[in-house]
Amino acid sequence: KPLLLKHNCKLESEISNLGRTNKKLKIHRKIVREIFRLYRDISRLLYVFYIKKKLNLK
């Protein structure tokens, strides 16, 4: 029985560590998503300005 308890403690710590890394991964994913969203918006804006300039030149 003491062996089982020892194993349980180890398992618990591993599970909590996994949870912590998972939270970090979620945060990283959120950051990456936000950066991509920003990039997409900026590229869209630049494209709109580019088209407007082209139309104004004609």
Stockholm file with secondary structure:
# STOCKHOLM 1.0

chainA/1-58         KPLLLKHNCKLESEISNLGRTNKKLKIHRKIVREIFRLYRDISRLLYVFYIKKKLNLK
#=GR chainA/1-58 SS CHHHHHHHHHHHHHHHHHHHHHHHHHHHHHHHHHHHHHHHHHHHHHHHHHHHHHHHHC
#=GC SS_cons        CHHHHHHHHHHHHHHHHHHHHHHHHHHHHHHHHHHHHHHHHHHHHHHHHHHHHHHHHC
//
